[in-house]
Amino acid sequence: MTEILSKICRAIWPEFSSILARLAFMVILSFFAMTTTFAAEGSEDSEGYEVSRHGNRLIIKFRQQLAFDEVHLPAISEELWGRGNLCRAALLEASDQQYISAAQKDENLIIFRPDALASSALLITPLIVVKHDGETGNATSSPRIKVIAVPAAYRHLEHRLAKLASKVSDFQQKNRCFSCHTALPLAMTFQAAANRGLHIDQDAILQVGRKIAGLQQSDGSYFFSQEPAYGTIMTTLCAGATMALISDFSAEFTMNLIKIMPLLKDWQNRDGITDSDFFFRPFFVGQPTAAALEAIIINNLHCAAVQNHEQQQNMDLHRRLQQLQKWAESQKKEAVHRRIVIMAATPLLFQFKHSERDFIVSELTDIIKNEPEGRRRDVRALIFSLLERLAPELDLQLPDLPQPQNISDEIWDCHEKIKQLPFPVR
């Protein structure tokens, strides 16, 4: 896998030896290395938790609020139940919920499965404690308490993302429209969630992708007769980019993307850049959006060509990606508002010198803090994502926004919240 990713990065970024390209490679590689759970273990001298007594009850306190999938207590533990005692059953209490569990015969473990209960402390009451003869364990041993959990903020966002995927899927079904203003940010948010190690329902986002694939016309394009103002070019590009992002979870949309490629050549203007037939602020604003969406499609097919050793296809896609990168370079004198969508494709489409970094960060920070556009959830989420890449050390205090008013706002808000999470502890 590492060798394949290295080849891909060298093909896309010839200056792979540069610091930026190396960082890009590490980000891509880390995506494949992430796990989707966080396990917290501790003992009486661990910083993971601390145990105290209140009468015959135990209070286990954690450093942060966790969502507990499982809690494992040793049935024999001098620290928990006293010397020479064996606990056969216990009561777990937290957040006004109660759970009872018992150790199976000849087993030295009591397992609770509290269904993602969120709390920073657990109250344990032993229900059945008996003397034991040492056959089931060492009377003086103190095995560790073990919890299988994630930070509660992670679990909250996991549930929220699942609900948003369901809303988008329902909208698609009801309106016979793939809903580019929700499906595209949803795919981006699922990608961000996977990068952060959140547990995601891949079937949910794949279902969204399959509905998009099912709306593709025989020539590879997308067009909604009931909404002709949406056009064909931008609708097709948005559908293709969304399927390309969802392809992180399945390769089943590759043929749909291949069918789009001949159309892109027909839609190019004299400068070799795909034209736009739909304008809707802030992002559907012409060629910058068209170039960014096309770059996402081409990158997906480029990676597939490298993996499948399709040399000619690989070279053609590489040349087209370089052409888009050259055009993006020519746009650096445009207002930053017009370049945000190009910058969102960093480092795929937009690349910069180290000497330019501080100025770009300053421009983006000014928008998010002082400009009306910075009050839009979609603009703010993309800028925050960019700043996370360009200036991860920046402690950006974002102003509060009103509650989301629609599905799209909810998705962008979720995207921003996910981007604010630290990468998971392995």
C-alpha positions as CSV (number, residue, x, y, z in Angstrom):
1,M,0.0,0.0,0.0
2,T,2.8,2.4,0.9
3,E,4.5,1.8,-2.4
4,I,1.3,2.4,-4.4
5,L,0.6,5.7,-2.5
6,S,4.1,6.8,-3.1
7,K,3.8,6.3,-6.8
8,I,0.5,8.1,-6.9
9,C,2.0,11.1,-5.0
10,R,5.0,11.3,-7.3
11,A,2.8,11.2,-10.4
12,I,0.5,13.9,-9.1
13,W,3.2,16.1,-7.5
14,P,6.5,15.8,-9.4
15,E,8.2,17.8,-6.6
16,F,7.5,14.9,-4.2
17,S,10.7,15.6,-2.3
18,S,9.3,19.0,-1.1
19,I,8.1,19.3,2.4
20,L,4.5,20.0,1.3
21,A,4.3,17.0,-0.9
22,R,5.7,14.8,1.8
23,L,3.1,16.1,4.2
24,A,0.4,15.4,1.7
25,F,1.7,11.8,1.4
26,M,1.7,11.3,5.1
27,V,-1.9,12.6,5.3
28,I,-3.0,10.2,2.6
29,L,-1.2,7.3,4.3
30,S,-2.6,8.1,7.7
31,F,-6.1,7.8,6.3
32,F,-5.5,4.1,5.6
33,A,-3.8,3.6,9.0
34,M,-6.6,5.0,11.1
35,T,-8.6,2.9,13.4
36,T,-12.3,3.6,14.1
37,T,-12.3,2.9,17.9
38,F,-10.5,4.4,20.9
39,A,-9.7,2.1,23.8
40,A,-8.9,3.5,27.2
41,E,-7.2,1.2,29.7
42,G,-5.9,2.0,33.2
43,S,-5.0,0.7,36.6
44,E,-4.8,2.2,40.0
45,D,-1.6,4.1,39.0
46,S,-2.8,5.0,35.5
47,E,-3.8,8.5,34.4
48,G,-6.7,6.9,32.5
49,Y,-8.9,6.7,35.5
50,E,-8.9,6.8,39.3
51,V,-10.9,4.6,41.7
52,S,-12.4,5.7,45.0
53,R,-14.8,4.2,47.5
54,H,-18.1,5.4,48.9
55,G,-19.3,2.9,51.4
56,N,-19.4,-0.5,49.6
57,R,-19.6,1.3,46.2
58,L,-16.8,2.1,43.8
59,I,-16.5,5.3,41.9
60,I,-14.4,5.2,38.7
61,K,-13.6,8.7,37.4
62,F,-12.2,9.4,33.9
63,R,-10.4,12.4,32.6
64,Q,-13.1,13.2,30.1
65,Q,-16.6,12.2,29.2
66,L,-16.6,8.9,27.3
67,A,-19.2,7.0,25.4
68,F,-18.9,3.4,26.7
69,D,-19.4,0.4,24.5
70,E,-18.0,-2.1,27.0
71,V,-16.7,-2.0,30.6
72,H,-14.7,-5.0,31.8
73,L,-14.3,-5.5,35.6
74,P,-12.1,-8.3,37.0
75,A,-14.2,-10.6,39.2
76,I,-11.2,-11.1,41.4
77,S,-9.4,-7.9,42.4
78,E,-8.1,-6.9,45.8
79,E,-8.4,-3.3,44.9
80,L,-12.1,-3.6,43.9
81,W,-13.7,-6.3,46.1
82,G,-11.1,-6.9,48.8
83,R,-8.6,-9.7,49.5
84,G,-9.8,-13.2,49.0
85,N,-13.2,-12.1,47.5
86,L,-14.8,-12.9,44.2
87,C,-17.5,-10.7,42.8
88,R,-20.1,-12.7,40.8
89,A,-22.5,-9.9,39.9
90,A,-22.4,-6.1,40.0
91,L,-24.5,-3.0,39.2
92,L,-23.2,-0.2,37.0
93,E,-24.8,3.2,37.3
94,A,-24.1,6.4,35.2
95,S,-26.2,9.2,33.7
96,D,-29.4,8.0,35.4
97,Q,-29.0,4.5,33.8
98,Q,-28.5,1.2,35.5
99,Y,-26.9,-2.0,34.1
100,I,-26.5,-5.4,35.8
101,S,-24.0,-8.0,34.7
102,A,-22.6,-11.2,36.1
103,A,-19.4,-13.2,35.6
104,Q,-19.9,-16.5,33.7
105,K,-19.1,-19.7,35.5
106,D,-15.3,-20.3,35.7
107,E,-14.6,-16.8,34.2
108,N,-12.8,-14.0,36.0
109,L,-14.5,-11.1,34.2
110,I,-17.7,-9.1,34.5
111,I,-18.6,-7.4,31.2
112,F,-21.1,-4.5,30.9
113,R,-22.3,-3.4,27.5
114,P,-24.0,0.0,28.2
115,D,-24.9,0.9,24.6
116,A,-22.7,4.0,24.2
117,L,-23.7,5.5,27.5
118,A,-22.0,8.9,27.9
119,S,-20.4,9.8,31.3
120,S,-17.2,10.8,33.0
121,A,-17.7,8.6,36.0
122,L,-19.1,5.1,36.7
123,L,-20.7,4.0,40.0
124,I,-20.2,0.2,40.7
125,T,-22.1,-1.6,43.4
126,P,-21.1,-5.3,44.0
127,L,-24.3,-7.4,44.3
128,I,-22.9,-10.9,44.9
129,V,-19.5,-11.3,46.6
130,V,-18.2,-14.6,47.8
131,K,-15.0,-16.0,49.2
132,H,-13.0,-18.1,46.8
133,D,-10.5,-20.9,47.1
134,G,-8.0,-19.6,44.5
135,E,-9.0,-21.9,41.7
136,T,-10.3,-19.1,39.5
137,G,-7.5,-16.7,40.0
138,N,-4.8,-15.2,42.2
139,A,-6.3,-13.7,45.3
140,T,-3.7,-11.0,45.5
141,S,-3.7,-10.0,41.9
142,S,-5.3,-6.7,40.8
143,P,-6.0,-7.0,37.0
144,R,-6.8,-3.8,35.2
145,I,-10.2,-2.4,34.6
146,K,-10.7,-2.1,30.9
147,V,-13.1,0.2,29.0
148,I,-13.8,0.1,25.3
149,A,-15.0,3.7,24.5
150,V,-14.6,6.8,22.5
151,P,-14.8,10.4,23.7
152,A,-18.4,11.3,24.0
153,A,-18.0,14.1,21.4
154,Y,-16.9,11.5,18.9
155,R,-20.0,9.3,19.5
156,H,-22.3,12.4,19.3
157,L,-20.9,13.3,15.9
158,E,-21.1,9.7,14.7
159,H,-24.8,9.6,15.5
160,R,-25.4,13.0,14.0
161,L,-23.6,12.1,10.8
162,A,-25.7,8.9,10.5
163,K,-28.9,11.0,10.8
164,L,-27.7,13.5,8.2
165,A,-27.0,10.7,5.8
166,S,-30.5,9.4,6.3
167,K,-32.0,12.9,5.6
168,V,-30.0,13.3,2.4
169,S,-31.1,9.8,1.2
170,D,-34.7,10.6,2.0
171,F,-34.5,13.9,0.1
172,Q,-33.0,12.1,-2.9
173,Q,-35.8,9.5,-2.9
174,K,-38.5,12.1,-2.6
175,N,-37.3,14.6,-5.1
176,R,-35.6,12.4,-7.7
177,C,-32.6,14.6,-7.4
178,F,-29.2,13.8,-6.0
179,S,-29.1,17.1,-4.2
180,C,-25.7,18.4,-5.0
181,H,-25.9,21.1,-2.2
182,T,-26.2,18.3,0.4
183,A,-24.6,15.2,-1.2
184,L,-21.3,16.8,-1.9
185,P,-20.6,18.2,1.6
186,L,-22.0,15.0,3.1
187,A,-19.3,13.0,1.2
188,M,-16.7,15.5,2.3
189,T,-17.9,15.1,5.9
190,F,-17.8,11.3,5.8
191,Q,-14.3,11.5,4.5
192,A,-13.3,13.9,7.3
193,A,-14.9,11.6,9.9
194,A,-13.0,8.5,8.6
195,N,-9.8,10.5,8.8
196,R,-10.5,11.3,12.4
197,G,-11.1,7.7,13.3
198,L,-14.9,8.0,13.8
199,H,-17.0,4.9,13.4
200,I,-19.0,5.6,10.3
201,D,-21.8,3.6,8.5
202,Q,-20.2,3.1,5.1
203,D,-23.5,1.6,3.8
204,A,-25.2,4.9,4.5
205,I,-22.9,7.0,2.3
206,L,-22.7,4.3,-0.3
207,Q,-26.4,4.3,-0.6
208,V,-26.3,8.1,-1.3
209,G,-23.7,7.3,-4.0
210,R,-25.8,4.6,-5.6
211,K,-28.8,6.8,-5.9
212,I,-26.6,9.4,-7.7
213,A,-25.2,6.6,-10.0
214,G,-28.7,5.5,-10.8
215,L,-29.7,9.0,-12.1
216,Q,-26.8,9.1,-14.7
217,Q,-28.1,9.3,-18.3
218,S,-26.9,7.0,-21.0
219,D,-24.3,9.5,-22.3
220,G,-22.8,9.9,-18.8
221,S,-24.3,13.3,-18.1
222,Y,-26.8,14.5,-15.4
223,F,-29.8,16.7,-16.2
224,F,-33.0,17.3,-14.3
225,S,-35.8,18.3,-16.7
226,Q,-37.9,19.6,-13.8
227,E,-35.0,22.0,-12.9
228,P,-33.4,23.0,-16.2
229,A,-31.8,26.0,-14.6
230,Y,-29.3,23.6,-12.9
231,G,-27.8,23.0,-16.3
232,T,-25.9,19.9,-17.4
233,I,-22.2,20.7,-16.9
234,M,-22.1,21.7,-13.3
235,T,-24.7,19.1,-12.4
236,T,-22.5,16.3,-14.0
237,L,-19.3,17.6,-12.4
238,C,-20.9,17.8,-9.0
239,A,-22.3,14.2,-9.3
240,G,-18.9,13.0,-10.5
241,A,-17.0,14.7,-7.7
242,T,-19.4,13.3,-5.1
243,M,-19.1,9.8,-6.4
244,A,-15.3,10.2,-6.5
245,L,-15.2,11.2,-2.8
246,I,-17.5,8.3,-1.9
247,S,-15.1,6.0,-3.8
248,D,-12.8,6.2,-0.8
249,F,-15.2,3.6,0.6
250,S,-15.9,1.5,-2.5
251,A,-14.6,1.3,-6.1
252,E,-18.1,0.6,-7.5
253,F,-18.5,4.0,-9.0
254,T,-15.4,3.9,-11.3
255,M,-17.4,3.2,-14.4
256,N,-19.8,6.1,-13.7
257,L,-16.7,8.4,-13.6
258,I,-15.2,6.9,-16.7
259,K,-18.5,7.7,-18.6
260,I,-18.2,11.4,-17.6
261,M,-14.6,11.9,-19.0
262,P,-15.4,12.2,-22.7
263,L,-18.0,14.9,-21.9
264,L,-15.4,17.0,-20.1
265,K,-13.4,17.3,-23.3
266,D,-16.4,18.5,-25.2
267,W,-17.2,21.1,-22.5
268,Q,-13.7,22.7,-22.4
269,N,-13.3,26.3,-23.6
270,R,-10.4,27.7,-25.7
271,D,-8.3,27.9,-22.6
272,G,-8.8,24.2,-22.0
273,I,-10.9,24.8,-18.8
274,T,-14.3,23.3,-18.4
275,D,-17.1,25.9,-18.8
276,S,-19.8,26.4,-16.3
277,D,-23.5,26.6,-17.0
278,F,-24.8,27.2,-13.4
279,F,-24.0,30.0,-11.0
280,F,-25.0,29.9,-7.4
281,R,-23.0,31.6,-4.7
282,P,-20.7,31.1,-2.9
283,F,-19.2,28.1,-4.6
284,F,-21.0,27.5,-7.9
285,V,-19.3,30.5,-9.4
286,G,-18.0,29.3,-12.7
287,Q,-14.6,28.0,-13.7
288,P,-13.0,27.8,-10.3
289,T,-15.7,25.4,-9.1
290,A,-15.6,23.5,-12.4
291,A,-11.9,23.0,-12.2
292,A,-12.0,21.9,-8.5
293,L,-14.7,19.3,-9.2
294,E,-13.0,18.0,-12.3
295,A,-9.7,17.7,-10.4
296,I,-11.5,15.5,-7.8
297,I,-12.8,13.2,-10.5
298,I,-9.5,13.0,-12.4
299,N,-7.6,12.3,-9.2
300,N,-9.8,9.3,-8.4
301,L,-9.4,7.8,-11.8
302,H,-5.7,8.6,-11.8
303,C,-5.3,6.6,-8.5
304,A,-7.3,3.7,-10.0
305,A,-5.1,3.8,-13.2
306,V,-1.9,3.6,-11.1
307,Q,-3.2,0.7,-9.1
308,N,-4.3,-1.1,-12.2
309,H,-1.0,-0.4,-14.1
310,E,-2.9,1.3,-16.9
311,Q,0.1,3.4,-18.1
312,Q,-1.6,5.3,-21.0
313,Q,-4.7,6.2,-19.0
314,N,-2.4,7.2,-16.2
315,M,-0.4,9.5,-18.5
316,D,-3.5,11.1,-20.0
317,L,-5.0,11.9,-16.6
318,H,-1.7,13.1,-15.3
319,R,-1.4,15.6,-18.2
320,R,-4.9,16.9,-17.6
321,L,-4.3,17.3,-13.9
322,Q,-1.2,19.3,-14.6
323,Q,-3.1,21.5,-17.0
324,L,-5.7,22.2,-14.3
325,Q,-2.9,23.0,-11.8
326,K,-1.3,25.4,-14.3
327,W,-4.6,27.2,-14.7
328,A,-5.1,27.3,-10.9
329,E,-1.6,28.9,-10.6
330,S,-2.8,31.7,-13.0
331,Q,-5.7,32.5,-10.7
332,K,-3.5,33.6,-7.7
333,K,-4.1,37.3,-8.4
334,E,-7.9,36.8,-8.2
335,A,-9.7,37.8,-5.0
336,V,-9.5,35.3,-2.3
337,H,-13.3,34.8,-2.3
338,R,-13.0,33.4,-5.8
339,R,-10.1,31.2,-4.9
340,I,-11.5,29.5,-1.8
341,V,-13.0,26.6,-3.8
342,I,-9.7,26.2,-5.7
343,M,-7.8,26.2,-2.4
344,A,-10.2,23.6,-1.1
345,A,-8.5,21.2,-3.5
346,T,-5.1,21.7,-1.8
347,P,-2.7,20.1,-2.6
348,L,-4.4,18.4,-5.5
349,L,-5.2,21.5,-7.5
350,F,-3.8,24.5,-5.5
351,Q,-0.2,24.6,-4.4
352,F,1.8,27.4,-2.8
353,K,5.3,28.3,-1.8
354,H,6.2,28.4,1.9
355,S,6.8,32.2,1.6
356,E,3.1,32.6,0.6
357,R,1.7,30.7,3.5
358,D,1.5,33.6,6.0
359,F,-0.3,35.9,3.6
360,I,-2.8,33.2,2.6
361,V,-3.5,32.4,6.3
362,S,-4.0,36.1,6.9
363,E,-6.5,36.4,4.0
364,L,-8.5,33.4,5.1
365,T,-8.6,34.5,8.8
366,D,-9.8,37.9,7.8
367,I,-12.7,36.5,5.9
368,I,-13.8,34.1,8.6
369,K,-13.6,36.9,11.3
370,N,-14.6,40.1,9.5
371,E,-16.3,39.4,6.2
372,P,-20.0,38.7,5.6
373,E,-19.1,35.6,3.6
374,G,-17.4,34.2,6.7
375,R,-20.8,34.0,8.4
376,R,-21.9,31.4,5.9
377,R,-21.5,27.9,7.3
378,D,-20.2,26.4,4.0
379,V,-17.6,29.1,3.6
380,R,-16.5,28.9,7.2
381,A,-16.3,25.2,7.2
382,L,-14.0,25.2,4.1
383,I,-11.8,28.0,5.4
384,F,-11.5,26.2,8.8
385,S,-10.5,23.1,6.9
386,L,-7.9,25.0,4.9
387,L,-6.5,26.7,8.0
388,E,-6.2,23.3,9.7
389,R,-3.9,22.3,6.8
390,L,-2.0,25.5,6.3
391,A,-1.6,26.6,10.0
392,P,-2.4,23.7,12.3
393,E,-0.7,25.6,15.2
394,L,-3.2,28.5,14.8
395,D,-5.6,28.7,17.7
396,L,-8.6,30.1,15.9
397,Q,-11.5,31.2,18.1
398,L,-14.5,31.0,15.8
399,P,-17.5,33.3,16.5
400,D,-20.8,31.5,17.3
401,L,-23.3,31.2,14.5
402,P,-27.1,30.8,14.7
403,Q,-28.5,27.3,14.7
404,P,-28.5,25.5,11.3
405,Q,-31.6,26.3,9.3
406,N,-31.5,23.5,6.7
407,I,-29.9,20.1,5.9
408,S,-27.0,21.7,4.1
409,D,-26.2,24.0,7.1
410,E,-26.4,21.0,9.4
411,I,-23.9,19.1,7.3
412,W,-21.4,21.9,7.1
413,D,-21.7,22.5,10.8
414,C,-21.0,18.8,11.5
415,H,-18.0,19.0,9.1
416,E,-16.6,21.9,11.0
417,K,-17.1,20.1,14.4
418,I,-15.4,17.0,13.1
419,K,-12.4,19.0,11.8
420,Q,-12.0,20.5,15.3
421,L,-11.5,17.0,16.8
422,P,-8.0,15.8,17.4
423,F,-6.8,12.8,15.6
424,P,-7.7,9.6,17.5
425,V,-5.4,8.0,20.1
426,R,-4.1,4.7,18.8
